[in-house]
Amino acid sequence: MTYRIVIDRSLCSGFGSCAELAPELFKLEGGIAELRVGESDDEAVFDAADSCPMGAISVELVEAA
């Protein structure tokens, strides 16, 4: 399965837990989380999203064409 990752930058406070749990998917840039990739099949994205205290990360299933 492929997942689309979305960060609501207006909610992000730069705690960095997402980048710690999934460094191949997230990075901190200027104190705000940024995506390294927009879609991934790595299920670590769920742990990263759950770890965000601000709820700034959402994960959506990408429908197969």
ABEGO torsion letter per residue (X at the ends): XBBBBBBBAAABAGAGAAAAABAAABBBBGGBBBBABABBABAAAAAAAAABAAGABBBBBBBBX
